[in-house]
Amino acid sequence: MTKRLLFKLFLAVLPVLLMAIWYVAADPFMVLRHYPDMYNTGHKHLELNEDYATTETFLRLYPQGQYDAYILGSSRSRYYTPDQWQKRKPGMKPFHFGVASETLFGVAGKVKMLHKKGIKISNALIIADAELLSKAANSPGHLFRKHPLVSGEGNADFQFTSFKDFFNPEAISGYLALPDEVPVGKKDPQQLAELQIEKDPASYYGPRMSMFYKRAPVQQYEPQVIFEEQRKLLTEMKEIFAADNTDYRIVLSPMYDQKKLNTKDMNTLYEVFGKDHIYDFSGINDITQDMYNYFETAHYRPAIAYRIMDSVYARR
């Protein structure tokens, strides 16, 4: 190979090399280095992978917190908070392990990660729905891909996904547009909405009435979502719960669309976990009938989460 050809090759790879150096120096997704608190560093970053950030938070806090109880689920688990849970079941050391766009793969992965680390799960509160139960594989893309310890797929795949996703015009322009002073703290998109509703419901719901569509007058059902892979993950969770003698409760969220979990899927949950562990709030009921119980069609308000916890922990 001639020197001229080597020089051309060097020029060809130089832009990629420079971008890689920039990526490593900037750490735009905050996944290359460890941070004392990913939500309070002031480090300039793009939107964080919540699964990665929450798992890193757990790993950082566990030595002091010695948690033995876990809330698991998607963003719909947000208001099932540790302090509210403790009010209904005192004596626990709870950790909120819910993340945006959570999947069954992610919930099972967290349970298996805890078990592998020898951390006993005394209590588990799982907030589920058909969407969550349907997803038995790791999520694509850097934003929702699971922490390597949760997925069990290794750090290299996770890091390469983040590295690759940064190299597109939207990500680069978004990073360049970030302010020098980065706001700290984890964002709660519904916090301001709840305050507005409490103060003046009409000002919140008035402009949003069109999104609250009319539902079918008779009960509709979700398509079946639990198949062989999903059942395998559910069974693995049940085996860990049995080994730990876990007090586990699985809540099926009251979704605005009022669709009830498929009968076959419900029977599978009964078979795997036992009927006494399933708390079904899906379908047409007094919660889902009232649009004012929702911020929008995907998330219900804190009072509904508290009401459900009251019901779940008063039954026994």
Buried (B, 14 or more C-beta within 10 A) or exposed (E): EEEEEEEEEEEEEEEEEEBBEEBEEBBBBBBBEEBEBBBEEEBBBBEBBBBBBBBBBBBBEBEEEEBBBBBBBBBBBBBBBBEBBBEBBEEBBBBBBBBBBBBBBBBBBBBBBBBEEEBBBBBBBBBBBBBBBBBBEBBEEBBBBBBBBBBEBEEEEBBEBBBEBBEEEEBBEBBEEEEEEEEEEEEEEBEEBBEEBEEEEEEBBEEBEEEBEEBEEEEEBBEBBBEEEBBEBBBBBBBBBEEBEBBBBBBBBBBBBBBBBBEEBBEBBEEBBEEEBBBBBBBBEEBBEEBEBBBEBBBBBBEBBBBBBEEBBEEE
